[in-house]
Amino acid sequence: MKLSDEQRESDLAPLIQNGWSLVPDRDAISKTFTFKSFIEAFGWMTRIAIWSEKYRHHPEWSNVYNKVDVTLTTHDSDGLTELDVKLANKMDTLAH
Amino acid sequence: MKLSDEQRESDLAPLIQNGWSLVPDRDAISKTFTFKSFIEAFGWMTRIAIWSEKYRHHPEWSNVYNKVDVTLTTHDSDGLTELDVKLANKMDTLAH
């Protein structure tokens, strides 16, 4: 179920303060994560991959060396849901 | 060192027959790999990530669920080199 206006206020605002952006023309959020090396970047991706499978919710993401661009949305709901908030928070936590 | 004309003939032609394409406006090749699941796709990416680090040559790649789009070029040489051919062949081999 798509995020309500109240959830957007309470759940998206902190993510946006933490470097996430609303994607133009889609109900989605994106962020670029920068690491010290490819090993660090892909190591983080690997941890997120396992969480994604566990959550049954997967990111759109691209990687070039030490950078990972992530876009989150819920295709089945055609927009942002609580799953995106959960995965975004996990990504931020594990990137520290 | 960028691929010579002879190497393009001998090394790129088989890759193109195997589903790789020349990228417009860049001296690069790309291919979309499709797997049965996210686990299969990311498992393949993980194996390639380790080979990439070993080769000291990394792909540009993006993943959405069971699909992985790959672009290969050698930034230091501003175009295709033997490293790209080596990594492309490894990707094809491990995708089977």
N, CA and C atoms of all chains as a GROMACS GRO file, in nm:
protein
  576
    1MET      N    1   0.084  -0.120   0.000
    1MET     CA    2   0.000   0.000   0.000
    1MET      C    3   0.088   0.124   0.000
    2LYS      N    4   0.055   0.220  -0.086
    2LYS     CA    5   0.138   0.338  -0.096
    2LYS      C    6   0.138   0.417   0.035
    3LEU      N    7   0.248   0.486   0.056
    3LEU     CA    8   0.260   0.567   0.178
    3LEU      C    9   0.150   0.672   0.184
    4SER      N   10   0.094   0.690   0.301
    4SER     CA   11  -0.006   0.796   0.321
    4SER      C   12   0.067   0.931   0.333
    5ASP      N   13  -0.009   1.037   0.328
    5ASP     CA   14   0.052   1.169   0.344
    5ASP      C   15   0.122   1.180   0.480
    6GLU      N   16   0.063   1.120   0.582
    6GLU     CA   17   0.123   1.125   0.716
    6GLU      C   18   0.256   1.049   0.717
    7GLN      N   19   0.257   0.931   0.652
    7GLN     CA   20   0.381   0.853   0.648
    7GLN      C   21   0.490   0.924   0.568
    8ARG      N   22   0.447   0.994   0.464
    8ARG     CA   23   0.548   1.068   0.386
    8ARG      C   24   0.615   1.173   0.475
    9GLU      N   25   0.533   1.236   0.556
    9GLU     CA   26   0.586   1.338   0.649
    9GLU      C   27   0.682   1.272   0.749
   10SER      N   28   0.636   1.162   0.808
   10SER     CA   29   0.712   1.105   0.920
   10SER      C   30   0.830   1.020   0.873
   11ASP      N   31   0.815   0.950   0.759
   11ASP     CA   32   0.917   0.853   0.720
   11ASP      C   33   1.009   0.902   0.609
   12LEU      N   34   0.956   0.981   0.517
   12LEU     CA   35   1.041   1.026   0.405
   12LEU      C   36   1.127   1.146   0.444
   13ALA      N   37   1.071   1.235   0.525
   13ALA     CA   38   1.146   1.356   0.560
   13ALA      C   39   1.284   1.324   0.619
   14PRO      N   40   1.295   1.230   0.713
   14PRO     CA   41   1.428   1.198   0.767
   14PRO      C   42   1.522   1.140   0.661
   15LEU      N   43   1.466   1.062   0.568
   15LEU     CA   44   1.551   1.006   0.462
   15LEU      C   45   1.606   1.116   0.373
   16ILE      N   46   1.520   1.212   0.343
   16ILE     CA   47   1.564   1.321   0.256
   16ILE      C   48   1.670   1.406   0.327
   17GLN      N   49   1.654   1.421   0.455
   17GLN     CA   50   1.759   1.490   0.533
   17GLN      C   51   1.889   1.411   0.532
   18ASN      N   52   1.878   1.282   0.509
   18ASN     CA   53   1.995   1.194   0.512
   18ASN      C   54   2.050   1.167   0.372
   19GLY      N   55   2.011   1.248   0.273
   19GLY     CA   56   2.074   1.238   0.141
   19GLY      C   57   1.991   1.174   0.033
   20TRP      N   58   1.872   1.124   0.068
   20TRP     CA   59   1.783   1.068  -0.035
   20TRP      C   60   1.711   1.183  -0.105
   21SER      N   61   1.677   1.160  -0.234
   21SER     CA   62   1.602   1.261  -0.311
   21SER      C   63   1.478   1.199  -0.371
   22LEU      N   64   1.375   1.278  -0.387
   22LEU     CA   65   1.260   1.232  -0.463
   22LEU      C   66   1.296   1.232  -0.611
   23VAL      N   67   1.259   1.128  -0.682
   23VAL     CA   68   1.291   1.116  -0.824
   23VAL      C   69   1.185   1.192  -0.905
   24PRO      N   70   1.225   1.277  -1.000
   24PRO     CA   71   1.126   1.346  -1.082
   24PRO      C   72   1.046   1.246  -1.167
   25ASP      N   73   0.920   1.268  -1.183
   25ASP     CA   74   0.835   1.189  -1.274
   25ASP      C   75   0.810   1.045  -1.230
   26ARG      N   76   0.857   1.009  -1.109
   26ARG     CA   77   0.824   0.876  -1.057
   26ARG      C   78   0.802   0.891  -0.907
   27ASP      N   79   0.721   0.806  -0.850
   27ASP     CA   80   0.708   0.805  -0.704
   27ASP      C   81   0.815   0.710  -0.650
   28ALA      N   82   0.937   0.766  -0.638
   28ALA     CA   83   1.055   0.686  -0.603
   28ALA      C   84   1.155   0.777  -0.533
   29ILE      N   85   1.249   0.714  -0.462
   29ILE     CA   86   1.359   0.791  -0.401
   29ILE      C   87   1.492   0.734  -0.449
   30SER      N   88   1.592   0.822  -0.452
   30SER     CA   89   1.724   0.776  -0.497
   30SER      C   90   1.834   0.836  -0.411
   31LYS      N   91   1.948   0.768  -0.411
   31LYS     CA   92   2.065   0.818  -0.338
   31LYS      C   93   2.190   0.757  -0.399
   32THR      N   94   2.299   0.833  -0.400
   32THR     CA   95   2.429   0.781  -0.441
   32THR      C   96   2.514   0.755  -0.317
   33PHE      N   97   2.558   0.633  -0.303
   33PHE     CA   98   2.647   0.595  -0.193
   33PHE      C   99   2.790   0.587  -0.247
   34THR      N  100   2.883   0.651  -0.178
   34THR     CA  101   3.023   0.650  -0.220
   34THR      C  102   3.108   0.582  -0.112
   35PHE      N  103   3.188   0.487  -0.154
   35PHE     CA  104   3.271   0.410  -0.061
   35PHE      C  105   3.419   0.434  -0.090
   36LYS      N  106   3.505   0.373  -0.011
   36LYS     CA  107   3.649   0.396  -0.029
   36LYS      C  108   3.707   0.316  -0.144
   37SER      N  109   3.639   0.211  -0.183
   37SER     CA  110   3.696   0.121  -0.284
   37SER      C  111   3.584   0.037  -0.343
   38PHE      N  112   3.616  -0.036  -0.448
   38PHE     CA  113   3.521  -0.132  -0.506
   38PHE      C  114   3.487  -0.240  -0.404
   39ILE      N  115   3.585  -0.286  -0.331
   39ILE     CA  116   3.559  -0.392  -0.233
   39ILE      C  117   3.457  -0.345  -0.129
   40GLU      N  118   3.475  -0.222  -0.082
   40GLU     CA  119   3.380  -0.168   0.017
   40GLU      C  120   3.241  -0.153  -0.046
   41ALA      N  121   3.237  -0.102  -0.169
   41ALA     CA  122   3.108  -0.080  -0.235
   41ALA      C  123   3.036  -0.213  -0.257
   42PHE      N  124   3.108  -0.310  -0.312
   42PHE     CA  125   3.041  -0.436  -0.343
   42PHE      C  126   3.011  -0.516  -0.216
   43GLY      N  127   3.094  -0.501  -0.116
   43GLY     CA  128   3.067  -0.566   0.012
   43GLY      C  129   2.935  -0.517   0.070
   44TRP      N  130   2.915  -0.385   0.064
   44TRP     CA  131   2.788  -0.328   0.110
   44TRP      C  132   2.672  -0.381   0.025
   45MET      N  133   2.690  -0.383  -0.107
   45MET     CA  134   2.584  -0.434  -0.195
   45MET      C  135   2.548  -0.578  -0.157
   46THR      N  136   2.647  -0.656  -0.123
   46THR     CA  137   2.622  -0.796  -0.090
   46THR      C  138   2.536  -0.809   0.036
   47ARG      N  139   2.567  -0.728   0.136
   47ARG     CA  140   2.485  -0.731   0.257
   47ARG      C  141   2.342  -0.686   0.224
   48ILE      N  142   2.331  -0.581   0.145
   48ILE     CA  143   2.197  -0.532   0.108
   48ILE      C  144   2.122  -0.635   0.023
   49ALA      N  145   2.194  -0.704  -0.062
   49ALA     CA  146   2.130  -0.806  -0.146
   49ALA      C  147   2.061  -0.912  -0.060
   50ILE      N  148   2.128  -0.952   0.045
   50ILE     CA  149   2.071  -1.056   0.132
   50ILE      C  150   1.950  -1.001   0.208
   51TRP      N  151   1.961  -0.878   0.258
   51TRP     CA  152   1.846  -0.815   0.323
   51TRP      C  153   1.729  -0.800   0.225
   52SER      N  154   1.761  -0.761   0.101
   52SER     CA  155   1.657  -0.742   0.000
   52SER      C  156   1.578  -0.869  -0.023
   53GLU      N  157   1.653  -0.978  -0.032
   53GLU     CA  158   1.587  -1.107  -0.056
   53GLU      C  159   1.500  -1.144   0.064
   54LYS      N  160   1.552  -1.115   0.181
   54LYS     CA  161   1.477  -1.144   0.305
   54LYS      C  162   1.349  -1.059   0.312
   55TYR      N  163   1.359  -0.932   0.273
   55TYR     CA  164   1.243  -0.842   0.272
   55TYR      C  165   1.150  -0.869   0.153
   56ARG      N  166   1.194  -0.951   0.060
   56ARG     CA  167   1.125  -0.968  -0.069
   56ARG      C  168   1.102  -0.834  -0.137
   57HIS      N  169   1.204  -0.751  -0.131
   57HIS     CA  170   1.194  -0.618  -0.192
   57HIS      C  171   1.334  -0.578  -0.240
   58HIS      N  172   1.345  -0.548  -0.369
   58HIS     CA  173   1.478  -0.533  -0.428
   58HIS      C  174   1.498  -0.394  -0.485
   59PRO      N  175   1.619  -0.345  -0.479
   59PRO     CA  176   1.646  -0.210  -0.533
   59PRO      C  177   1.671  -0.213  -0.684
   60GLU      N  178   1.658  -0.097  -0.746
   60GLU     CA  179   1.722  -0.072  -0.876
   60GLU      C  180   1.854  -0.007  -0.840
   61TRP      N  181   1.964  -0.065  -0.884
   61TRP     CA  182   2.093  -0.005  -0.845
   61TRP      C  183   2.198  -0.026  -0.951
   62SER      N  184   2.290   0.071  -0.957
   62SER     CA  185   2.402   0.059  -1.050
   62SER      C  186   2.530   0.090  -0.976
   63ASN      N  187   2.637   0.029  -1.022
   63ASN     CA  188   2.766   0.043  -0.956
   63ASN      C  189   2.875   0.073  -1.058
   64VAL      N  190   2.953   0.173  -1.028
   64VAL     CA  191   3.077   0.198  -1.102
   64VAL      C  192   3.187   0.218  -0.999
   65TYR      N  193   3.276   0.123  -0.991
   65TYR     CA  194   3.387   0.122  -0.897
   65TYR      C  195   3.341   0.145  -0.752
   66ASN      N  196   3.365   0.262  -0.696
   66ASN     CA  197   3.333   0.282  -0.553
   66ASN      C  198   3.199   0.350  -0.530
   67LYS      N  199   3.122   0.369  -0.636
   67LYS     CA  200   2.992   0.436  -0.622
   67LYS      C  201   2.875   0.342  -0.652
   68VAL      N  202   2.768   0.360  -0.577
   68VAL     CA  203   2.646   0.283  -0.602
   68VAL      C  204   2.528   0.381  -0.605
   69ASP      N  205   2.460   0.387  -0.718
   69ASP     CA  206   2.337   0.467  -0.730
   69ASP      C  207   2.218   0.377  -0.706
   70VAL      N  208   2.133   0.418  -0.615
   70VAL     CA  209   2.018   0.336  -0.579
   70VAL      C  210   1.889   0.411  -0.608
   71THR      N  211   1.790   0.342  -0.663
   71THR     CA  212   1.654   0.396  -0.672
   71THR      C  213   1.560   0.294  -0.609
   72LEU      N  214   1.473   0.344  -0.523
   72LEU     CA  215   1.377   0.257  -0.456
   72LEU      C  216   1.235   0.298  -0.488
   73THR      N  217   1.155   0.200  -0.524
   73THR     CA  218   1.011   0.217  -0.542
   73THR      C  219   0.951   0.078  -0.533
   74THR      N  220   0.821   0.068  -0.520
   74THR     CA  221   0.757  -0.062  -0.513
   74THR      C  222   0.674  -0.082  -0.639
   75HIS      N  223   0.727  -0.166  -0.730
   75HIS     CA  224   0.663  -0.181  -0.861
   75HIS      C  225   0.519  -0.228  -0.847
   76ASP      N  226   0.495  -0.322  -0.757
   76ASP     CA  227   0.360  -0.377  -0.741
   76ASP      C  228   0.258  -0.271  -0.699
   77SER      N  229   0.305  -0.170  -0.627
   77SER     CA  230   0.214  -0.066  -0.577
   77SER      C  231   0.226   0.062  -0.660
   78ASP      N  232   0.312   0.059  -0.760
   78ASP     CA  233   0.332   0.174  -0.847
   78ASP      C  234   0.371   0.300  -0.768
   79GLY      N  235   0.452   0.282  -0.665
   79GLY     CA  236   0.497   0.398  -0.589
   79GLY      C  237   0.563   0.358  -0.459
   80LEU      N  238   0.593   0.456  -0.377
   80LEU     CA  239   0.665   0.432  -0.252
   80LEU      C  240   0.575   0.368  -0.147
   81THR      N  241   0.630   0.267  -0.080
   81THR     CA  242   0.559   0.198   0.029
   81THR      C  243   0.653   0.186   0.150
   82GLU      N  244   0.601   0.125   0.254
   82GLU     CA  245   0.683   0.105   0.374
   82GLU      C  246   0.807   0.020   0.347
   83LEU      N  247   0.797  -0.068   0.247
   83LEU     CA  248   0.914  -0.151   0.213
   83LEU      C  249   1.032  -0.066   0.167
   84ASP      N  250   1.000   0.041   0.095
   84ASP     CA  251   1.108   0.129   0.048
   84ASP      C  252   1.173   0.203   0.164
   85VAL      N  253   1.090   0.245   0.258
   85VAL     CA  254   1.142   0.312   0.376
   85VAL      C  255   1.231   0.218   0.456
   86LYS      N  256   1.185   0.094   0.470
   86LYS     CA  257   1.262  -0.005   0.546
   86LYS      C  258   1.397  -0.034   0.480
   87LEU      N  259   1.394  -0.052   0.347
   87LEU     CA  260   1.519  -0.083   0.276
   87LEU      C  261   1.613   0.038   0.274
   88ALA      N  262   1.557   0.158   0.259
   88ALA     CA  263   1.642   0.279   0.260
   88ALA      C  264   1.711   0.294   0.395
   89ASN      N  265   1.638   0.271   0.502
   89ASN     CA  266   1.699   0.282   0.635
   89ASN      C  267   1.807   0.178   0.656
   90LYS      N  268   1.782   0.056   0.609
   90LYS     CA  269   1.883  -0.049   0.620
   90LYS      C  270   2.007  -0.010   0.542
   91MET      N  271   1.989   0.045   0.421
   91MET     CA  272   2.105   0.087   0.340
   91MET      C  273   2.186   0.193   0.413
   92ASP      N  274   2.118   0.291   0.470
   92ASP     CA  275   2.190   0.397   0.543
   92ASP      C  276   2.265   0.339   0.663
   93THR      N  277   2.198   0.251   0.735
   93THR     CA  278   2.260   0.193   0.855
   93THR      C  279   2.386   0.114   0.817
   94LEU      N  280   2.375   0.034   0.713
   94LEU     CA  281   2.490  -0.052   0.678
   94LEU      C  282   2.599   0.024   0.603
   95ALA      N  283   2.569   0.143   0.556
   95ALA     CA  284   2.673   0.220   0.486
   95ALA      C  285   2.765   0.293   0.584
   96HIS      N  286   2.726   0.298   0.709
   96HIS     CA  287   2.809   0.372   0.806
   96HIS      C  288   2.926   0.287   0.854
   97MET      N  289   4.642  -0.045  -2.336
   97MET     CA  290   4.652  -0.005  -2.477
   97MET      C  291   4.524  -0.044  -2.549
   98LYS      N  292   4.471   0.047  -2.627
   98LYS     CA  293   4.345   0.017  -2.695
   98LYS      C  294   4.360  -0.099  -2.794
   99LEU      N  295   4.253  -0.170  -2.815
   99LEU     CA  296   4.256  -0.282  -2.909
   99LEU      C  297   4.295  -0.235  -3.049
  100SER      N  298   4.378  -0.311  -3.114
  100SER     CA  299   4.414  -0.282  -3.254
  100SER      C  300   4.299  -0.325  -3.345
  101ASP      N  301   4.307  -0.285  -3.469
  101ASP     CA  302   4.204  -0.327  -3.565
  101ASP      C  303   4.200  -0.479  -3.576
  102GLU      N  304   4.319  -0.541  -3.571
  102GLU     CA  305   4.323  -0.687  -3.582
  102GLU      C  306   4.256  -0.751  -3.460
  103GLN      N  307   4.282  -0.696  -3.343
  103GLN     CA  308   4.221  -0.751  -3.221
  103GLN      C  309   4.070  -0.732  -3.221
  104ARG      N  310   4.025  -0.619  -3.276
  104ARG     CA  311   3.880  -0.597  -3.283
  104ARG      C  312   3.815  -0.706  -3.368
  105GLU      N  313   3.883  -0.738  -3.478
  105GLU     CA  314   3.833  -0.844  -3.566
  105GLU      C  315   3.830  -0.978  -3.492
  106SER      N  316   3.943  -1.011  -3.427
  106SER     CA  317   3.956  -1.146  -3.370
  106SER      C  318   3.885  -1.159  -3.235
  107ASP      N  319   3.883  -1.053  -3.154
  107ASP     CA  320   3.833  -1.067  -3.017
  107ASP      C  321   3.691  -1.013  -2.997
  108LEU      N  322   3.658  -0.904  -3.068
  108LEU     CA  323   3.524  -0.847  -3.048
  108LEU      C  324   3.417  -0.921  -3.127
  109ALA      N  325   3.451  -0.965  -3.246
  109ALA     CA  326   3.350  -1.031  -3.331
  109ALA      C  327   3.282  -1.147  -3.259
  110PRO      N  328   3.358  -1.236  -3.192
  110PRO     CA  329   3.289  -1.346  -3.121
  110PRO      C  330   3.201  -1.297  -3.006
  111LEU      N  331   3.242  -1.190  -2.940
  111LEU     CA  332   3.159  -1.136  -2.832
  111LEU      C  333   3.027  -1.082  -2.888
  112ILE      N  334   3.036  -1.015  -3.000
  112ILE     CA  335   2.915  -0.957  -3.060
  112ILE      C  336   2.821  -1.069  -3.106
  113GLN      N  337   2.881  -1.176  -3.156
  113GLN     CA  338   2.798  -1.293  -3.190
  113GLN      C  339   2.733  -1.353  -3.068
  114ASN      N  340   2.794  -1.328  -2.953
  114ASN     CA  341   2.745  -1.386  -2.827
  114ASN      C  342   2.656  -1.289  -2.749
  115GLY      N  343   2.608  -1.183  -2.816
  115GLY     CA  344   2.508  -1.097  -2.753
  115GLY      C  345   2.559  -0.963  -2.704
  116TRP      N  346   2.690  -0.937  -2.716
  116TRP     CA  347   2.743  -0.806  -2.680
  116TRP      C  348   2.718  -0.708  -2.795
  117SER      N  349   2.699  -0.578  -2.760
  117SER     CA  350   2.680  -0.475  -2.862
  117SER      C  351   2.781  -0.364  -2.843
  118LEU      N  352   2.818  -0.300  -2.952
  118LEU     CA  353   2.900  -0.180  -2.942
  118LEU      C  354   2.809  -0.066  -2.895
  119VAL      N  355   2.859   0.013  -2.801
  119VAL     CA  356   2.780   0.124  -2.746
  119VAL      C  357   2.794   0.245  -2.838
  120PRO      N  358   2.684   0.310  -2.877
  120PRO     CA  359   2.695   0.430  -2.960
  120PRO      C  360   2.769   0.542  -2.884
  121ASP      N  361   2.850   0.616  -2.954
  121ASP     CA  362   2.916   0.735  -2.899
  121ASP      C  363   3.022   0.707  -2.792
  122ARG      N  364   3.052   0.578  -2.768
  122ARG     CA  365   3.160   0.546  -2.673
  122ARG      C  366   3.232   0.425  -2.729
  123ASP      N  367   3.360   0.412  -2.700
  123ASP     CA  368   3.430   0.289  -2.738
  123ASP      C  369   3.412   0.190  -2.622
  124ALA      N  370   3.298   0.124  -2.624
  124ALA     CA  371   3.258   0.036  -2.514
  124ALA      C  372   3.164  -0.071  -2.568
  125ILE      N  373   3.148  -0.179  -2.491
  125ILE     CA  374   3.053  -0.284  -2.527
  125ILE      C  375   2.956  -0.304  -2.411
  126SER      N  376   2.835  -0.349  -2.446
  126SER     CA  377   2.735  -0.371  -2.341
  126SER      C  378   2.656  -0.498  -2.368
  127LYS      N  379   2.598  -0.551  -2.262
  127LYS     CA  380   2.514  -0.671  -2.274
  127LYS      C  381   2.419  -0.677  -2.155
  128THR      N  382   2.299  -0.726  -2.179
  128THR     CA  383   2.205  -0.751  -2.069
  128THR      C  384   2.203  -0.900  -2.039
  129PHE      N  385   2.230  -0.935  -1.916
  129PHE     CA  386   2.223  -1.075  -1.870
  129PHE      C  387   2.093  -1.094  -1.793
  130THR      N  388   2.019  -1.199  -1.826
  130THR     CA  389   1.893  -1.227  -1.757
  130THR      C  390   1.904  -1.362  -1.686
  131PHE      N  391   1.868  -1.362  -1.561
  131PHE     CA  392   1.878  -1.483  -1.480
  131PHE      C  393   1.739  -1.527  -1.434
  132LYS      N  394   1.733  -1.639  -1.363
  132LYS     CA  395   1.604  -1.690  -1.320
  132LYS      C  396   1.547  -1.616  -1.200
  133SER      N  397   1.633  -1.552  -1.125
  133SER     CA  398   1.590  -1.490  -1.000
  133SER      C  399   1.691  -1.385  -0.958
  134PHE      N  400   1.656  -1.308  -0.857
  134PHE     CA  401   1.752  -1.214  -0.799
  134PHE      C  402   1.872  -1.288  -0.740
  135ILE      N  403   1.847  -1.399  -0.674
  135ILE     CA  404   1.958  -1.474  -0.614
  135ILE      C  405   2.057  -1.518  -0.721
  136GLU      N  406   2.006  -1.566  -0.835
  136GLU     CA  407   2.095  -1.608  -0.944
  136GLU      C  408   2.171  -1.488  -1.000
  137ALA      N  409   2.100  -1.377  -1.017
  137ALA     CA  410   2.164  -1.257  -1.075
  137ALA      C  411   2.273  -1.205  -0.982
  138PHE      N  412   2.240  -1.191  -0.855
  138PHE     CA  413   2.339  -1.134  -0.764
  138PHE      C  414   2.451  -1.232  -0.733
  139GLY      N  415   2.419  -1.360  -0.736
  139GLY     CA  416   2.524  -1.460  -0.719
  139GLY      C  417   2.628  -1.449  -0.830
  140TRP      N  418   2.581  -1.433  -0.951
  140TRP     CA  419   2.672  -1.414  -1.065
  140TRP      C  420   2.752  -1.284  -1.046
  141MET      N  421   2.684  -1.178  -1.007
  141MET     CA  422   2.754  -1.051  -0.986
  141MET      C  423   2.865  -1.067  -0.882
  142THR      N  424   2.839  -1.145  -0.781
  142THR     CA  425   2.938  -1.163  -0.674
  142THR      C  426   3.063  -1.233  -0.726
  143ARG      N  427   3.042  -1.335  -0.809
  143ARG     CA  428   3.157  -1.404  -0.866
  143ARG      C  429   3.235  -1.308  -0.957
  144ILE      N  430   3.161  -1.232  -1.038
  144ILE     CA  431   3.227  -1.137  -1.128
  144ILE      C  432   3.298  -1.028  -1.048
  145ALA      N  433   3.239  -0.986  -0.938
  145ALA     CA  434   3.303  -0.882  -0.855
  145ALA      C  435   3.442  -0.927  -0.809
  146ILE      N  436   3.453  -1.052  -0.771
  146ILE     CA  437   3.583  -1.102  -0.722
  146ILE      C  438   3.682  -1.112  -0.837
  147TRP      N  439   3.636  -1.160  -0.952
  147TRP     CA  440   3.724  -1.162  -1.070
  147TRP      C  441   3.766  -1.020  -1.110
  148SER      N  442   3.674  -0.927  -1.102
  148SER     CA  443   3.704  -0.788  -1.140
  148SER      C  444   3.815  -0.731  -1.054
  149GLU      N  445   3.805  -0.760  -0.926
  149GLU     CA  446   3.907  -0.709  -0.834
  149GLU      C  447   4.041  -0.774  -0.863
  150LYS      N  448   4.039  -0.901  -0.895
  150LYS     CA  449   4.161  -0.975  -0.928
  150LYS      C  450   4.224  -0.920  -1.057
  151TYR      N  451   4.139  -0.890  -1.155
  151TYR     CA  452   4.188  -0.834  -1.283
  151TYR      C  453   4.224  -0.686  -1.270
  152ARG      N  454   4.189  -0.626  -1.160
  152ARG     CA  455   4.197  -0.479  -1.143
  152ARG      C  456   4.124  -0.407  -1.255
  153HIS      N  457   4.007  -0.459  -1.287
  153HIS     CA  458   3.928  -0.401  -1.395
  153HIS      C  459   3.782  -0.424  -1.362
  154HIS      N  460   3.706  -0.316  -1.356
  154HIS     CA  461   3.570  -0.324  -1.301
  154HIS      C  462   3.466  -0.282  -1.404
  155PRO      N  463   3.350  -0.345  -1.399
  155PRO     CA  464   3.244  -0.309  -1.494
  155PRO      C  465   3.164  -0.188  -1.447
  156GLU      N  466   3.092  -0.126  -1.540
  156GLU     CA  467   2.978  -0.041  -1.507
  156GLU      C  468   2.859  -0.135  -1.519
  157TRP      N  469   2.782  -0.148  -1.413
  157TRP     CA  470   2.670  -0.240  -1.422
  157TRP      C  471   2.554  -0.196  -1.335
  158SER      N  472   2.434  -0.236  -1.381
  158SER     CA  473   2.314  -0.205  -1.305
  158SER      C  474   2.229  -0.330  -1.295
  159ASN      N  475   2.156  -0.340  -1.189
  159ASN     CA  476   2.077  -0.460  -1.162
  159ASN      C  477   1.936  -0.420  -1.121
  160VAL      N  478   1.838  -0.483  -1.183
  160VAL     CA  479   1.700  -0.475  -1.138
  160VAL      C  480   1.648  -0.619  -1.134
  161TYR      N  481   1.624  -0.666  -1.015
  161TYR     CA  482   1.577  -0.803  -0.988
  161TYR      C  483   1.663  -0.908  -1.060
  162ASN      N  484   1.612  -0.969  -1.167
  162ASN     CA  485   1.686  -1.080  -1.230
  162ASN      C  486   1.768  -1.037  -1.351
  163LYS      N  487   1.778  -0.907  -1.374
  163LYS     CA  488   1.851  -0.857  -1.491
  163LYS      C  489   1.974  -0.776  -1.449
  164VAL      N  490   2.081  -0.793  -1.526
  164VAL     CA  491   2.202  -0.715  -1.504
  164VAL      C  492   2.247  -0.656  -1.637
  165ASP      N  493   2.252  -0.522  -1.645
  165ASP     CA  494   2.304  -0.454  -1.764
  165ASP      C  495   2.450  -0.420  -1.738
  166VAL      N  496   2.535  -0.461  -1.831
  166VAL     CA  497   2.679  -0.440  -1.813
  166VAL      C  498   2.733  -0.353  -1.926
  167THR      N  499   2.819  -0.258  -1.893
  167THR     CA  500   2.896  -0.185  -1.994
  167THR      C  501   3.043  -0.198  -1.958
  168LEU      N  502   3.123  -0.233  -2.058
  168LEU     CA  503   3.267  -0.248  -2.035
  168LEU      C  504   3.345  -0.151  -2.122
  169THR      N  505   3.438  -0.083  -2.060
  169THR     CA  506   3.536   0.000  -2.130
  169THR      C  507   3.651   0.020  -2.033
  170THR      N  508   3.763   0.070  -2.083
  170THR     CA  509   3.878   0.092  -1.995
  170THR      C  510   3.899   0.243  -1.982
  171HIS      N  511   3.859   0.297  -1.866
  171HIS     CA  512   3.862   0.442  -1.850
  171HIS      C  513   4.002   0.498  -1.870
  172ASP      N  514   4.103   0.429  -1.817
  172ASP     CA  515   4.241   0.479  -1.828
  172ASP      C  516   4.287   0.489  -1.973
  173SER      N  517   4.234   0.404  -2.058
  173SER     CA  518   4.276   0.404  -2.199
  173SER      C  519   4.173   0.472  -2.288
  174ASP      N  520   4.066   0.518  -2.227
  174ASP     CA  521   3.960   0.587  -2.302
  174ASP      C  522   3.902   0.500  -2.414
  175GLY      N  523   3.891   0.372  -2.389
  175GLY     CA  524   3.833   0.283  -2.491
  175GLY      C  525   3.853   0.138  -2.456
  176LEU      N  526   3.818   0.053  -2.550
  176LEU     CA  527   3.826  -0.092  -2.528
  176LEU      C  528   3.968  -0.144  -2.531
  177THR      N  529   4.001  -0.228  -2.434
  177THR     CA  530   4.132  -0.291  -2.426
  177THR      C  531   4.115  -0.442  -2.405
  178GLU      N  532   4.228  -0.511  -2.397
  178GLU     CA  533   4.223  -0.656  -2.372
  178GLU      C  534   4.155  -0.689  -2.240
  179LEU      N  535   4.162  -0.598  -2.143
  179LEU     CA  536   4.096  -0.623  -2.015
  179LEU      C  537   3.944  -0.637  -2.031
  180ASP      N  538   3.889  -0.557  -2.122
  180ASP     CA  539   3.744  -0.566  -2.145
  180ASP      C  540   3.707  -0.699  -2.209
  181VAL      N  541   3.790  -0.742  -2.302
  181VAL     CA  542   3.766  -0.871  -2.368
  181VAL      C  543   3.774  -0.984  -2.265
  182LYS      N  544   3.875  -0.976  -2.178
  182LYS     CA  545   3.892  -1.080  -2.076
  182LYS      C  546   3.772  -1.085  -1.981
  183LEU      N  547   3.730  -0.967  -1.936
  183LEU     CA  548   3.616  -0.964  -1.841
  183LEU      C  549   3.485  -1.006  -1.909
  184ALA      N  550   3.466  -0.964  -2.034
  184ALA     CA  551   3.344  -1.004  -2.107
  184ALA      C  552   3.339  -1.156  -2.122
  185ASN      N  553   3.451  -1.216  -2.156
  185ASN     CA  554   3.453  -1.362  -2.171
  185ASN      C  555   3.426  -1.432  -2.039
  186LYS      N  556   3.484  -1.378  -1.932
  186LYS     CA  557   3.459  -1.437  -1.799
  186LYS      C  558   3.310  -1.426  -1.764
  187MET      N  559   3.250  -1.312  -1.794
  187MET     CA  560   3.107  -1.294  -1.766
  187MET      C  561   3.023  -1.396  -1.841
  188ASP      N  562   3.053  -1.414  -1.969
  188ASP     CA  563   2.977  -1.511  -2.049
  188ASP      C  564   2.994  -1.652  -1.993
  189THR      N  565   3.119  -1.686  -1.961
  189THR     CA  566   3.146  -1.821  -1.910
  189THR      C  567   3.069  -1.846  -1.781
  190LEU      N  568   3.072  -1.751  -1.690
  190LEU     CA  569   3.009  -1.774  -1.560
  190LEU      C  570   2.857  -1.759  -1.564
  191ALA      N  571   2.805  -1.703  -1.672
  191ALA     CA  572   2.658  -1.689  -1.682
  191ALA      C  573   2.593  -1.818  -1.728
  192HIS      N  574   2.673  -1.910  -1.779
  192HIS     CA  575   2.613  -2.035  -1.829
  192HIS      C  576   2.583  -2.132  -1.716
   0.00000   0.00000   0.00000
